Amino acid sequence: MRLSDLEKYNPITIQCHDNPDADALASGYGLYCYFQSKGKDVRLVYSGSNQIHKSNLRLMVEKLNLPIEHVAVGRGKTLRVEGLLITVDCQYGSGNVTGLVGEKVAVIDHHQLEKEALPLSVINSRVGSCSTLVWKLLRDEKFCMEENENLGTALYYGLYTDTNQFSELYNPLDMDMREALTFDKSLITLFRNSNLSLRELEIAGIALIRYSYNDDYEFAVIKAQPCDPNILGLISDFLLQVDVIKTCVVFNEAKGGYKYSVRSCTPEVNASELAAFLAEGIGSGGGHYEKAGGFISLRLYEEKYPTLHTEGYFNNRMTEYFDSFELIYAEQYETDLSSMKTYVRRRIPVGYVKADEVLPTGTPITIRTLEGDIDITVEKNLVIMLGTKGEVYPLSGSRFQSEYEPLEENEGVEEFIGKAEYAPVIKNRASGKDMLLTDYARLCAPAGELHIYARPLEKCVKVFTEKNRNKYMPGRPGDYLVIRCDSLHDISVLEKKAFEENYKLSGE
């Protein structure tokens, strides 16, 4: 669905969830601005028993002139609205959006699907905020946001609050929006510094004295009273200052489920991966290597764990996480080749970009991918390799020449690389300009034969390679542990499908 698909409706009512937060207000305002520019009779509303009371949200409404209205509807009653009703940052029929019934309904939300999706809906739980989703919809319609600083400020603050001050920022679209918006820095500072009440200070203090600690795995778990998500981050940041705590999770009850914050100060635990593990099958989670968070749906939790209290769930799940993987440090790993078979790489085309043909040598760049940002400097003969799933990895010119050969035929390169969910972007840190890698991609194929030892994994592994001792390469059951025949400490992991596409048994 595109926003232009909704232009045939009039009037239009945009409804935020009850007790709207900054993200709901911002994303609703973005839709309001779009439909107002199209000459529609449009309203931005919320319902429920409580009106906006948090100081930072009242300031946001006042300073940005948000046209938000509270619609009072009696308990157990509904109000029918004419034309189109759009629920934003929530899903029509869910428990946190009450009061209004529409003739025609659309949904724009970034939470996990709670009910059967309506025909008119955009739901993407992989982005960090609904503001990001609305920004993308506006961008797709080429809606000019640069001249509306209030809108840019609202969307920026919506993302800021919903990703715990950007510490849980992991989707490249979130990062793209943050860097593209024009916003008022002084207002963001004002909102940010009006976020903690004396009551929330008390909540943080009480939570810190009610921790549980696992001595075997050096993690702590805390349940806090209901509060703003930023308070969870504040508590978890403080926890990591304790000498024996290496990872922690702090959670509380929120509208429709449980919000949690994850922290790690050890390279063996990627906080983003742990956050996703905690919500597997019942919510969503992610973030950065050291800071992350997520949300668990109350409905899905109660369906799967009807008798387990939440403190028990988080402690059990944390223990399961640490029990689930084997650590492999490539430099010291003693390989048992008896359990491995020999394979040879297939001659399958992959994409590549010669970086020094696109940008001058010495240019500092960030390559943005689904797997995260890669910060490098353009060097002479640097080559950036591109996979069909959007994976990106840099190679030196000498290694590229020894392992690959360019193909004269490049027909179909756009289709080849276009299969990726997110097209990798080069961000020129010197000029601030962005470039799509796919605009410069050509095809190459492996040169000669590369022989490897490999075996399928029976449990999760974390491989610290020779080239990166600070971040691990994760592997899951069914993926392949790969070791080069000519270098037994060159160890990596390949996803099952990618391995089968790129390698065959030696001698076949």
N, C-alpha and C positions, 0 to 999 in steps of 0.2 A: 504494500500500500504506500502511496505517496500522498503528500498533503494536497497536491493538486486534484487528487481523486475526490477530495471532500469539499471542493469549492462549489459543487452543485447544490449544497445544502444551505439553508438560511431559514431561521436564525441558527446560531451555533452557541452552545453552552459548554464551557470547559470546566470540568470539575476535578479539583485536587482531592486527595484523600482527607479524611477527618484528621484534625490536629495537624495541618500541613507543616512540613519541614521546609528548609531552604530549597531543597532540590525540587519538591513539588511546586513551590511558588515560582521558581525560576523556569521550569519546563512549561508550566501552565502559561506564564507570561510570554514565553517564546511563541507558543501557539497563538495566543491572543494577538500579538504584534503581526503575525503573518496574516491571519484572517481579517484583522482590521485593515491591513493594507489592500486587501481584496474587496473592500467595501461591504463586508458582512456585518450583520447585527450580531455582535459577539459579546459574551459575558464570561468572566473568570470568577468561579465561586468555589466554596467548600461548605460542608454541612457538619452534622454532629453536634454534640451537646456543649463542646468547649470552643471558645473563640481563641484566636492567636494571643498568647500571653508572654512567650519568652522574649526577653529584651532584645536579643539579636534579630529575631524575626520581626518584631515591631519596628525596629530601626530599618530593616531591609524594606518593609512595605512603605514606610514613610519616606526614606531618602531616595528610593528608586521609583516612587509614585506608582506602585503596583495597584492596578484597579481590581483588587480582590474583594469579594463580597461574601459575607457569611449568610447562608440561607437557613433560617430556622424552620425545622420540620419537627412536628410532635413525635414523641417516642412511639415507635411501631407504625408510624404513618409514612407516606411517600408523597412526593410532589412530581407531577408529570410535566416535562418541559417539551416545548414544540421544537421541531426541526431536528438537529443533530446534537447528541450529547457525547462529548469526548471525555473519558476518564483518563487522567494523566498521573503517572507515577503510582498507579494502582490499577486494579482490574475490576470491571463492572460485575457486581454481584458478590464481591468479596466483603469480608466483615469490616474492613477499615474504610469503606466508602459507602455512605448511607444517604438516604433521603430522597434522591432524585431518580426518576424513571424516564427514559427517553423513547421517542418514537423510533429513532434510528440511533445506534450506539457504535462508537469507535473506541479503541483502547490503544494507548501508547504508554508502555511500561518497560522497566528494566529488571523486574523481579521474575522469579521462576513462575512458569505457567501454573495458576491455581485452579482454573476451570477450563472447560473446552474453549478454545480460541474462537472469537467472533470473526466473521468474514473481514470486517474492517478492523484490523489490528496490526500493530507493530510491537512485538515483545522480544527483547534481546537481553537476556540475563548476563551476558558476558561483559557488558559495559559497566563502568563504575557508577554511573548516574543516569537518571532519566534526562537530565540536562544535555548530556552527550548525545543521546538518541534524538532529541528535538533539534539540537545543533546540526546533526547530520541530515535530518529531514529538511531543515531550512537551507542547508548548503546544496542539497540535491535539487532544490527548486531555484537555486541561484539568488536566494533572498539576501539582500544587502544588510549585513549586520554591523559593518565597520562604523557606520554613522550613528548607530544607536548604542551609546556607551552604557546606558542604564541596562539594556538587554545583555550586553557583554558582561557587565558586572554581576548581574543576577545569575547567568549561566556559570560563570567562573566560581561564584560562591556556592552554587548548588553542587558543583563537582567537588569543591574543596571540602564541604561538610560531609558529603556522602562517601568520600574516600578517606575519611579520618585525616584531614589536612594533607591530602595527597600521599599519605604513607601507604594506602592500599590501591594505588594507581598502577594498573597492570595492562589494560587494554590499549593498544596504540591509538585507537580513536579518541580515548580520553586525553591522551598526551597531545594529539593533534589539535583538539579543541582548546586545551589550556594554552597552547602556544599561539593559536590563531586569533583569540579574542582580544578586543579592545575593551579595557575595563578601568575603573577608577580605583587605584591602589589605596588611596586614603580611606575610601569607604570600606574596602575589604579589611583594612586594619581596624577600623571602627567596629565592624561586625564581629571580627575575630576576638577582639578584646572585650566584647560584651556578652560572651558566651557562657561564663561560669558564674553561677549564683552561689550564695552561702550554703544553700541546701545541697548543691552538687559538691561543694567542698567537703561537706559532712559525709556524703555518700562515698567519696573517694577514701576518706579516712577510715570509715567503718569497714569498707571492703578490704583494705590492706591488712587488717588484723584478723581476717577470716579466711586466710589462704589455706590451701592444701598443697603439700610438697611431696614429690616422688624422688627419693634419694638415689635410686638406681639410674634413672635417666635425667636427673637434675632439671625437672620441670615443675612449674607451679600452676595451679588452677584457682581462679577466684570467681565467685558469683557476686555481682554488684546489684544494687537496687536499680530500678528503672531510671535511666538518665540519658542525656544527650550522648550519641556515639563517641564524641570527642573525649568524654570523660573516661571511657574504656581505654582509649589510647594513652591518656595521661597516667592511668593506674598501671598499665602494662609497661610503659616506659620506665616508671619508677621501680617496678619489680626487677627489671634486668640489672639494676644497680646493686642487687644483692649478690655477693660473691659466688654463691653456690647455685644460683638459678641461671641456666643457659637458655631455656625457652619457657614461654608462658602463654596462657590464654586467659583472657578476662571476658566474661559474658554477662548479659542480663536479658530480662524479658523485654520485648519490644512489641509494637503493633504487629500482630499476626505471626509472631515467632520469637526467635532469639538472635540478637546481634552479638558478635564477638570480635575481639581484637587479639592478634597473635604477634609475638615478638620472638626473635632469635638473635643470639650473639655468638653462635658457633657455626662454622662453615658446613658442618655435617647436616644442618637443618635449614632448608629453604622455607622461610615463613610463608611464602606464597603457596608452595606445594602443600605444606601442613594445613593451611587454611582451607584449601580445596578438599583435602582428605577429611577434615572434620565435618564438612557439609555434604560429602558424597551421597548422592541419591536423595537428599532431603533439603537441599539448598544450594548456595553458590558461595565461593570464596576465592580470594586471590590477593595479590598485592606485590610487594617487593621482596627481595631476598631476606631482608632483616625485619621488615614491617609489613603486616598483612591483616586481613580481616574477612568477615563474611556474615551471612545471614542464613538461618535455618527456619524453614517454614513450620509453623506450629502444627498445621494440619498433617503435613507429611511426617513430622516427627511422631505425632501421636498415633498415626497409622502403623509406623514401623516399630516404635518403642513405647507401647501403651502403658507399661508398668515401670519404666526406668526413669528415675528422677534425673534432672539435667546435670547435677554435679557428678553423678555416677557416670552419665554418658560421656562427658568431656574427659574425665579421668580415664575411663576405659578406652576411649578412642585414642587418646594420647599414647597410652601404653601399647595399643595395637599398632600405632604408627611406628614407634621405635622398634617393635618386634618384627616389623614387616620387611626390613631391608638388610642387605649385606653391604659393607663398605669395602671398596677396592681402591687402593692407592697404587696407581700404575707403576710408579718408580720402584716400589718394593714388592709388587705382586709376583708370586711364584706360580707360573702357569702350569696347570695340569692338562697337557695336550691330549692325554688318552681319552678324554671325554669330548674332544672336539673333532670336527671334520674340516677338510680343506676345500675352500671355494675359490672361484676365480670371478673377477668383476666382468659383468656383461658390458657390451658396447652400446650404452643407451645415452642419447643426447641429454645434456643439461644446459642451463643458461649461464652466461657469464657477462660481466661488464669490466672493461679495462678502465679503472678509476682515473688514471692520469690522462685519458683521452676525453674525459668528461669534466674534470676539474684540475686546476693547476696543482703540481706537487707542493706539499707543505700545507694544503688546505685542511683544517680540522673539520671532520664530519661525524655525524651520528647516523648510523643506519638503523632505522626503526623497523622492527619485525614483530610478529606475534610472540616470538620467544623472548623479546626484550630488546633493549637498545644496545648497539655495538659502537663504542667510541674509538675511532682510529684517525690517523692522519694519512692523507693521500701521499703515497711514495711512488717513485718511479717503478713502473711495471706491476703495480699492485692490481690484483684481479679479484673481483667480487663474484663469487659463485652463487647461483640461484637455483633452488629446487622447485619442484612442481607444487609443493605445499606451502611455499613462501619462505622456506628455510634459507638462511643466508650465512655464508662463511667466507672470510677473506683468505686469499692465497698469495704467496710471493710469486713474482714472475717466473723465477727459476723452477719452482715446484709445479706451477701451471704448465710450463713447457715440457716438463718431464712426465707429467701424468695425463695431460689432455692435449687434443689437437682441435683447432677451430674447424668448423664445417663451412664449406662454401655456400651450402644451401641453408638459408635461414627462414624459409617459408614456414609459417605456422608457429613462430616463436611467441607471438602474443597469445595465441590459444594455449600453448604449452605452459606458459607461466601464469596465464589468467585463471588457472584452476585454483589458485591460492585464495584463502578466505580474506587475506589482507595483502594488498600489493606493497612490497617493501619500498620505503621512502629514504632517500638521502637528504639529510638536513645539514646544510652548509652552516656551520657554527660561526663562520666569519661574517657572512652576509645575511644570515637568517632566512635564506631562500630554501625552498624544498624542491626536490626533483624525484620523479618516479623512476626507480631503477629499471622498470620494465620498458621505459621509453628508449633505453640504450642497450637493451639486451641482445645478445647473439647466441647462437648455439655452438656447442662443442661436444666432443665425445671422448671417452677415456682412450688414452694411447697405450698400446702394449697391454700386457697382462699384469694385473695386480692379484697376488695370491694371499689369502687370509685363512686363519683358523677361526672357526665360529661354532657357537652352540646356542640353542634356545635357553632363555632364562626360566628357571622354575620359581624364583621369588624375586622381589624387587632388589635392585642394586643401585649404588651410588658410586660412580667412577670418577675419581680425581685423576685427570690425565696428566701426562708429563708436562703439557703446555699450560695447564691451569690447575694450580694447587689450591685455589681459593674458592672455586665453585665446582660443584659436581655435575656430571652428566647422568640423568636418571634413566633407569631401565625398568620395565615392568615384565611380569611373566608373559612369555610368548615373544618378547623382543629378543634380539641376538646380541650376545657378547662377542665382539670382533677384535682379533689380534693380528697384526700384520706378520706374515711369515718371516720377513726380513728384519723385523724389529719387535721382539717379544714384549717390550714395555710400551709399545704404541697400541694402547687399548682404548676401545670406544664402545658405544652401544648404538644399534640401529633398530628402529621400529620394524616390526615383523613384515609389514607390507613393503616398506622401502627396501628391506634386505632381500626379499624374494624377487623384487623387480630388478634389483641391481647386481645380484650375485647368483651364480649357479655352481653346483658341485663340480669340483675339478675333474676333468676327464669326460664330462657329458658331451 
